[in-house]
Amino acid sequence: MSYTKELGIKAKNAEPIIAGASTKLKNDALSAISKALTENAQLIIAENAKDLQAAKENNMSQAMQDRLKLDETRIAGMAKGVDELIALNDPIGQVIDGFERPNGLRITKKRVPLGVIGIIFESRPNVTVDAAALCLKAGNAVILKGGKEAINSNICLGKIMRDALEKCGLPADIIQVVDNTSRETTNELMKLNGYVDVLIPRGSARLIQAVVQNATVPVIETGAGNCHVYVDDSADIDMAVDITDNAKTQRPSVCNAIESLLVHKDIAEKFLPAIAERFKAHNVKIYGCDKTIDILGDTVEKATEIEYATEFNDYIIAVKVVDSIDEAIAHIRKYSTRHSECIVTKSLDSAHKFQKEVDAAAVYVNASTRFTDGGEFGYGAEIGISTQKLHARGPMGLAELTTVKYLIDGNGQIR
């Protein structure tokens, strides 16, 4: 029997137990996990240090090393995220609809868990905790397959959470961390039909597309974020600088950071020097169109189709000066991954047009794209940002980790 099939069997055995667990028991388990994370912070940091050392030896970029790093503050943040889930309503058993048919049948539509969820992700070990906690609260078992760059961190976090579950009287196998980082194991997980009910990839565009194209298990596509800010001709320049800087530099390695900046021609000569000056604090590398180069000079490298289509996950941005809002929207339609898009404008008409015509999971007016996040939306942690349109779209919280069941009560009706 293969390693992944063994994981699948264990998950399926644990599935009905967590699916039937009371809200109190699930919340007690989450509380135990939060406490255990805090108590074991130094152990987590020590294991994470092994991953960080390997990252340095493998010349991982500073932005990606930041994505990988765990410290006391981030561990406290993970624990807080788990605690916040406790306060959220349990979606399981929620009655979505109920009605009686003319023949007397009483039909009730309720939320139920998805079952066994597989998560394939890269770099960020906090995903291990976020995903496990969300799946647990929504009554699901979970198999977590992180990347080799975070293997020591992920194994450590998994053991801490599994021990916490057992102390609460729940099976440890509700949460399983794959400790084999081989590509073969990933391929097997993608084809674990009958054991995994849905697979959620979270990471680079390359990872997500590999899962979408090769999985036989149903997939929810998430994550790839070629996001844009468009600065309209009526924009407040100070606001536009603040929003663009935050969206690019506050944490460039995440999927809701922007990768491209579009600027209306009538404001470009005032705005571009201002944002370029702000970017200097982070040594942001700028690729730009000819008009951008004319304004900013030889500090800008010529942008090509490649730069406009790239999710950099780094202190790099592609800039284009556009003649109109229509040109900006057309550019976004061509290059966007349908994640998060923003317009900075004082024009109500422009704001409405942008939100109506831009096809993305989250469309902002005068606010940073960095808010596309489960915690910021009030969902607690998130399982990922869905960029597709079926089942779930945008930040995926508890409700998105459920499906529905119809309960029909009759008194002898036949058809």
C-alpha positions as CSV (number, residue, x, y, z in Angstrom):
1,M,0.0,0.0,0.0
2,S,1.3,3.4,-0.9
3,Y,2.2,6.1,1.7
4,T,-0.4,8.5,0.4
5,K,-3.1,5.8,0.4
6,E,-2.3,5.1,4.0
7,L,-2.8,8.8,4.8
8,G,-6.1,8.7,2.9
9,I,-7.4,5.7,4.8
10,K,-6.5,7.4,8.2
11,A,-8.2,10.6,7.1
12,K,-11.4,8.7,6.0
13,N,-11.5,6.9,9.4
14,A,-11.2,10.2,11.2
15,E,-13.7,12.0,9.0
16,P,-17.0,10.9,10.5
17,I,-15.7,11.7,14.0
18,I,-14.8,15.3,13.3
19,A,-17.9,15.7,11.1
20,G,-20.1,14.7,14.0
21,A,-18.2,16.6,16.7
22,S,-20.0,19.2,18.7
23,T,-19.1,22.9,18.4
24,K,-17.8,22.8,21.9
25,L,-15.5,19.9,21.3
26,K,-14.1,21.6,18.1
27,N,-13.6,24.8,20.0
28,D,-11.9,23.0,22.8
29,A,-9.6,21.4,20.3
30,L,-8.8,24.8,18.7
31,S,-8.1,26.3,22.2
32,A,-5.7,23.5,22.9
33,I,-3.9,24.0,19.6
34,S,-3.6,27.8,20.3
35,K,-2.2,27.2,23.7
36,A,0.2,24.5,22.4
37,L,1.5,26.8,19.7
38,T,2.3,29.5,22.3
39,E,3.9,27.0,24.8
40,N,6.1,25.5,22.1
41,A,7.2,28.7,20.4
42,Q,10.9,28.2,21.0
43,L,10.7,24.6,19.6
44,I,8.9,25.9,16.5
45,I,11.5,28.7,16.0
46,A,14.4,26.1,16.3
47,E,12.9,23.9,13.7
48,N,12.1,26.9,11.5
49,A,15.8,28.0,11.8
50,K,16.8,24.7,10.0
51,D,14.5,25.6,7.1
52,L,15.8,29.2,7.0
53,Q,19.4,28.0,6.9
54,A,18.6,25.7,4.0
55,A,16.9,28.6,2.3
56,K,20.0,30.8,2.6
57,E,22.2,27.9,1.3
58,N,19.9,27.6,-1.7
59,N,20.0,31.3,-2.4
60,M,16.3,31.8,-1.8
61,S,15.3,35.5,-2.3
62,Q,15.0,37.7,0.8
63,A,11.3,38.2,0.1
64,M,10.7,34.4,0.0
65,Q,12.8,33.9,3.1
66,D,10.6,36.4,4.9
67,R,7.6,34.3,3.7
68,L,9.2,31.3,5.3
69,K,10.3,32.8,8.6
70,L,8.6,32.2,11.9
71,D,9.3,34.3,15.1
72,E,7.5,34.8,18.3
73,T,5.4,37.6,16.8
74,R,4.2,35.4,13.9
75,I,3.6,32.4,16.1
76,A,1.5,34.6,18.4
77,G,-0.3,35.7,15.3
78,M,-1.0,32.1,14.3
79,A,-2.3,31.4,17.8
80,K,-4.5,34.5,17.7
81,G,-5.9,33.4,14.4
82,V,-6.9,30.0,15.9
83,D,-8.5,31.8,18.9
84,E,-10.5,34.0,16.5
85,L,-12.0,31.0,14.8
86,I,-13.4,29.9,18.2
87,A,-15.5,33.0,18.3
88,L,-16.9,32.5,14.9
89,N,-20.2,30.7,14.3
90,D,-20.0,27.0,13.5
91,P,-21.4,26.6,9.9
92,I,-22.1,22.9,10.3
93,G,-25.8,22.2,10.7
94,Q,-26.8,25.7,9.6
95,V,-30.2,25.7,7.9
96,I,-29.8,27.5,4.5
97,D,-33.3,27.0,3.3
98,G,-36.4,25.1,4.3
99,F,-39.8,24.6,2.6
100,E,-42.8,22.3,2.2
101,R,-43.9,21.0,-1.2
102,P,-47.6,20.7,-2.3
103,N,-47.3,16.9,-1.8
104,G,-46.4,17.4,1.9
105,L,-42.7,16.7,1.6
106,R,-40.7,18.9,4.0
107,I,-37.3,19.8,2.5
108,T,-34.4,21.3,4.6
109,K,-31.1,22.4,3.1
110,K,-28.2,22.3,5.6
111,R,-24.5,22.9,5.6
112,V,-22.3,19.8,6.1
113,P,-18.5,19.3,5.9
114,L,-16.8,18.7,2.6
115,G,-15.1,15.6,4.1
116,V,-11.4,15.1,3.6
117,I,-9.5,18.1,2.2
118,G,-6.0,18.0,0.7
119,I,-3.9,21.1,0.8
120,I,-0.8,21.4,-1.4
121,F,1.2,24.6,-0.6
122,E,4.6,26.2,-0.6
123,S,6.9,28.2,1.7
124,R,4.6,29.7,4.3
125,P,4.4,27.4,7.4
126,N,1.6,29.5,8.9
127,V,-0.6,27.9,6.2
128,T,-0.1,24.6,8.1
129,V,-1.9,26.0,11.1
130,D,-4.4,28.2,9.3
131,A,-5.6,25.4,7.0
132,A,-5.7,22.8,9.8
133,A,-7.7,25.0,12.1
134,L,-10.2,26.1,9.5
135,C,-10.8,22.5,8.3
136,L,-11.2,21.4,11.9
137,K,-13.8,24.0,12.8
138,A,-15.7,23.2,9.6
139,G,-15.8,19.5,10.5
140,N,-13.3,18.3,7.9
141,A,-10.2,16.0,8.1
142,V,-7.2,17.5,6.3
143,I,-4.0,16.2,4.7
144,L,-1.4,18.9,4.4
145,K,1.4,18.7,1.8
146,G,3.8,21.6,2.2
147,G,7.0,22.2,0.2
148,K,10.4,20.9,1.1
149,E,11.6,24.5,1.9
150,A,9.4,24.4,5.1
151,I,9.4,20.7,5.9
152,N,11.0,21.0,9.4
153,S,8.6,23.7,10.4
154,N,5.6,21.9,9.0
155,I,6.4,18.6,10.7
156,C,6.9,20.4,14.0
157,L,3.6,22.3,13.7
158,G,1.7,19.2,12.7
159,K,2.9,17.2,15.7
160,I,2.0,20.0,18.1
161,M,-1.5,20.1,16.7
162,R,-2.0,16.4,16.6
163,D,-0.9,16.1,20.2
164,A,-3.4,18.8,21.1
165,L,-6.2,16.9,19.4
166,E,-5.5,13.7,21.3
167,K,-5.5,15.5,24.6
168,C,-9.1,16.6,23.7
169,G,-10.1,13.1,22.9
170,L,-10.1,13.5,19.2
171,P,-8.2,11.4,16.6
172,A,-4.8,12.9,15.7
173,D,-5.4,11.8,12.1
174,I,-7.9,14.6,11.7
175,I,-4.8,16.6,10.9
176,Q,-2.0,14.9,8.9
177,V,1.2,16.5,7.6
178,V,2.9,14.7,4.7
179,D,6.5,14.2,5.6
180,N,7.6,13.0,2.2
181,T,8.4,16.0,-0.1
182,S,8.9,14.0,-3.3
183,R,7.1,14.9,-6.5
184,E,5.8,11.4,-6.6
185,T,3.9,11.9,-3.4
186,T,2.4,15.1,-4.7
187,N,1.3,13.3,-7.8
188,E,-0.3,10.5,-5.8
189,L,-2.2,12.9,-3.6
190,M,-3.6,14.6,-6.7
191,K,-5.1,11.3,-7.8
192,L,-6.3,10.0,-4.4
193,N,-9.9,9.7,-5.5
194,G,-12.1,8.0,-3.0
195,Y,-10.1,9.3,-0.1
196,V,-9.7,13.1,-0.8
197,D,-12.9,14.9,-1.5
198,V,-11.3,18.2,-2.7
199,L,-7.8,19.4,-3.3
200,I,-6.7,23.1,-2.7
201,P,-3.4,24.2,-4.1
202,R,-1.9,27.3,-2.5
203,G,1.3,28.8,-3.8
204,S,2.9,29.9,-7.1
205,A,1.1,30.0,-10.4
206,R,3.3,27.1,-11.5
207,L,2.2,24.9,-8.6
208,I,-1.5,25.8,-9.0
209,Q,-1.5,25.1,-12.7
210,A,0.3,21.8,-12.2
211,V,-2.4,20.7,-9.7
212,V,-5.3,21.9,-11.9
213,Q,-3.9,20.2,-15.0
214,N,-2.9,16.9,-13.4
215,A,-5.3,16.2,-10.5
216,T,-8.2,13.8,-10.9
217,V,-9.5,14.8,-7.5
218,P,-11.8,17.9,-7.6
219,V,-9.7,21.1,-7.3
220,I,-10.4,24.6,-6.0
221,E,-8.0,26.9,-7.8
222,T,-6.4,29.6,-5.5
223,G,-3.7,32.0,-5.0
224,A,-1.9,33.3,-8.1
225,G,-1.9,37.0,-7.8
226,N,-0.9,39.2,-10.7
227,C,-2.7,42.2,-9.1
228,H,-2.8,45.8,-10.3
229,V,-3.3,49.4,-9.0
230,Y,-4.7,51.8,-11.6
231,V,-4.2,55.5,-10.7
232,D,-7.0,57.4,-12.4
233,D,-6.6,61.0,-13.7
234,S,-8.6,62.4,-10.8
235,A,-6.7,60.5,-8.1
236,D,-5.4,62.2,-4.9
237,I,-1.7,61.8,-5.4
238,D,-0.8,61.3,-1.7
239,M,-3.5,58.7,-1.4
240,A,-2.3,57.0,-4.5
241,V,1.3,56.9,-3.3
242,D,0.3,55.4,0.0
243,I,-2.0,52.8,-1.5
244,T,0.5,51.8,-4.2
245,D,3.4,51.6,-1.8
246,N,1.5,49.5,0.7
247,A,0.2,47.2,-1.9
248,K,3.7,46.6,-3.3
249,T,6.1,46.8,-0.4
250,Q,4.3,46.0,2.8
251,R,4.8,42.2,2.1
252,P,5.7,41.7,-1.6
253,S,5.9,37.9,-1.4
254,V,2.1,37.3,-0.8
255,C,-0.6,36.9,-3.5
256,N,-2.5,40.1,-2.7
257,A,0.5,42.3,-3.3
258,I,0.5,44.2,-6.6
259,E,2.8,43.3,-9.4
260,S,1.8,46.1,-11.9
261,L,1.0,49.8,-11.7
262,L,-1.2,51.5,-14.3
263,V,-1.2,55.3,-14.4
264,H,-3.4,57.7,-16.4
265,K,-1.3,59.9,-18.8
266,D,-2.8,63.1,-17.3
267,I,-1.4,62.4,-13.8
268,A,1.7,60.4,-14.7
269,E,4.2,63.3,-14.6
270,K,3.2,64.2,-11.0
271,F,2.5,60.7,-9.7
272,L,5.4,58.6,-11.1
273,P,8.2,60.7,-9.5
274,A,6.3,60.6,-6.2
275,I,5.9,56.8,-6.1
276,A,9.4,56.3,-7.4
277,E,10.8,58.3,-4.5
278,R,8.7,56.2,-2.0
279,F,9.9,53.0,-3.6
280,K,13.5,53.9,-3.0
281,A,13.1,52.9,0.7
282,H,12.8,49.3,-0.5
283,N,15.0,49.5,-3.6
284,V,12.0,48.5,-5.7
285,K,13.1,47.6,-9.3
286,I,10.9,49.3,-11.9
287,Y,10.1,48.0,-15.4
288,G,8.2,50.5,-17.4
289,C,6.8,51.5,-20.8
290,D,8.4,54.2,-23.0
291,K,6.4,56.9,-21.3
292,T,7.4,55.7,-17.9
293,I,11.1,55.8,-19.0
294,D,10.6,59.3,-20.4
295,I,9.4,60.5,-17.0
296,L,11.6,58.6,-14.6
297,G,14.7,58.2,-16.8
298,D,17.3,55.4,-17.0
299,T,16.5,54.1,-13.5
300,V,13.6,52.2,-15.2
301,E,14.2,49.1,-17.4
302,K,12.1,48.5,-20.5
303,A,9.0,46.4,-19.7
304,T,8.0,43.6,-22.0
305,E,5.0,41.2,-22.2
306,I,6.9,39.0,-19.8
307,E,7.1,41.6,-17.0
308,Y,3.4,42.5,-17.3
309,A,2.5,38.8,-17.1
310,T,4.8,38.0,-14.2
311,E,3.9,37.5,-10.5
312,F,7.3,38.7,-9.1
313,N,6.7,38.1,-5.3
314,D,9.5,40.5,-4.8
315,Y,10.4,44.2,-4.7
316,I,9.8,44.5,-8.5
317,I,7.0,46.2,-10.3
318,A,5.9,46.7,-13.9
319,V,4.5,50.2,-14.8
320,K,2.5,51.4,-17.7
321,V,1.1,54.8,-18.6
322,V,-2.4,54.5,-20.2
323,D,-4.5,56.9,-22.2
324,S,-7.8,56.1,-20.4
325,I,-9.6,54.0,-17.9
326,D,-10.7,51.7,-20.8
327,E,-7.1,51.0,-21.7
328,A,-6.3,50.2,-18.0
329,I,-9.3,47.8,-17.8
330,A,-8.2,46.1,-21.1
331,H,-4.7,45.7,-19.7
332,I,-6.0,44.1,-16.6
333,R,-8.3,41.8,-18.5
334,K,-5.2,40.6,-20.5
335,Y,-2.8,40.0,-17.6
336,S,-4.8,39.7,-14.4
337,T,-5.1,36.4,-12.6
338,R,-8.6,37.6,-11.4
339,H,-7.4,37.9,-7.8
340,S,-7.4,41.6,-6.5
341,E,-7.5,44.8,-8.5
342,C,-7.7,48.5,-7.4
343,I,-8.5,51.9,-8.7
344,V,-7.5,55.1,-7.0
345,T,-9.9,57.9,-8.1
346,K,-12.1,60.8,-7.0
347,S,-14.6,60.0,-9.8
348,L,-17.7,58.1,-8.7
349,D,-18.3,57.2,-12.4
350,S,-14.8,55.8,-12.8
351,A,-15.1,53.9,-9.6
352,H,-18.4,52.3,-10.6
353,K,-17.1,51.5,-14.1
354,F,-14.0,49.9,-12.7
355,Q,-15.9,47.7,-10.2
356,K,-18.4,46.7,-12.9
357,E,-16.1,45.9,-15.7
358,V,-13.0,44.4,-13.9
359,D,-13.4,40.6,-13.5
360,A,-11.7,39.7,-10.2
361,A,-12.5,38.1,-6.9
362,A,-11.9,41.4,-5.1
363,V,-12.2,44.8,-6.8
364,Y,-11.1,47.9,-4.7
365,V,-11.8,51.6,-4.8
366,N,-9.3,53.7,-2.9
367,A,-7.9,50.9,-0.7
368,S,-4.9,48.6,-0.8
369,T,-5.2,45.1,-2.3
370,R,-3.5,43.8,0.8
371,F,-6.9,43.6,2.5
372,T,-7.9,40.5,0.4
373,D,-7.4,38.2,3.4
374,G,-9.7,36.0,5.5
375,G,-8.7,37.7,8.7
376,E,-9.2,41.2,7.3
377,F,-12.6,40.2,5.9
378,G,-13.6,38.9,9.3
379,Y,-13.4,35.2,8.5
380,G,-10.6,34.4,11.0
381,A,-7.9,32.6,9.1
382,E,-8.3,31.6,5.4
383,I,-7.7,28.5,3.4
384,G,-6.7,30.5,0.4
385,I,-8.0,33.1,-2.1
386,S,-10.1,31.4,-4.7
387,T,-9.6,32.9,-8.2
388,Q,-12.2,30.6,-9.8
389,K,-15.9,31.0,-10.0
390,L,-17.3,27.6,-9.0
391,H,-18.1,26.8,-5.4
392,A,-16.0,29.5,-3.8
393,R,-14.5,32.9,-4.9
394,G,-12.2,35.2,-2.9
395,P,-11.1,34.6,0.7
396,M,-12.2,31.1,1.7
397,G,-13.4,31.0,5.3
398,L,-15.4,28.4,7.2
399,A,-18.5,28.5,4.9
400,E,-16.4,27.8,1.8
401,L,-15.2,24.6,3.5
402,T,-18.7,23.2,3.6
403,T,-21.2,21.7,1.1
404,V,-24.9,21.1,1.5
405,K,-27.2,18.2,2.2
406,Y,-30.9,18.1,1.6
407,L,-33.0,16.5,4.3
408,I,-36.4,15.3,3.2
409,D,-39.2,14.3,5.6
410,G,-42.3,12.6,4.3
411,N,-45.3,10.5,5.5
412,G,-45.5,7.8,2.8
413,Q,-45.3,9.9,-0.4
414,I,-44.5,8.0,-3.6
415,R,-44.1,9.3,-7.1
